[in-house]
């Protein structure tokens, strides 16, 4: 059902509508997530700072910990973070700063929020800024948070698969 003229559903206001057809291909967003992960990893490798989170590695080394982290990282975080950063925060930033400014501002907020968890290491924050910029660009280009959610989930899933391989 379409909302009446001048009315907007909460879902539409949060960007949960259909993406623009150019971003509608189901395989494109997860592929962007995997490619972004490897670009972010390359960036992390050349930047100073610690590239490990010992607490997370301990949690991932136990099968039940790996399962819980996987659920949180691949389902809960992409849904919650994308609805908040790209659904709730991006539209007013876009109205105030324009597309390029909103993408940069949104990516900065995204990386800063993760800095609370991972610390102020440039080696962590810069790759997360890149990820935030990519998904904010997808929000701009697609007009929906769905490509952002799928990209974020694929980014995190790639990270978990490689972390699991490294820890086993």
Secondary structure, DSSP 8 states (H G I E B T S, - for coil): ----TT---HHHHTT-S---GGG--HHHHHHHHHHHHHHHHHHHHHSSS----HHHHHHHHSHHHHHHHHHIIIIIHHHHHIIIIIIIIHHHHHHHHHHHHHHHHHHHHHHHHHHHHH-S-HHHHHHHHHHHHHHHHHHHHHSSSHHHHHHHHHHHHHHHHHHHHHH-
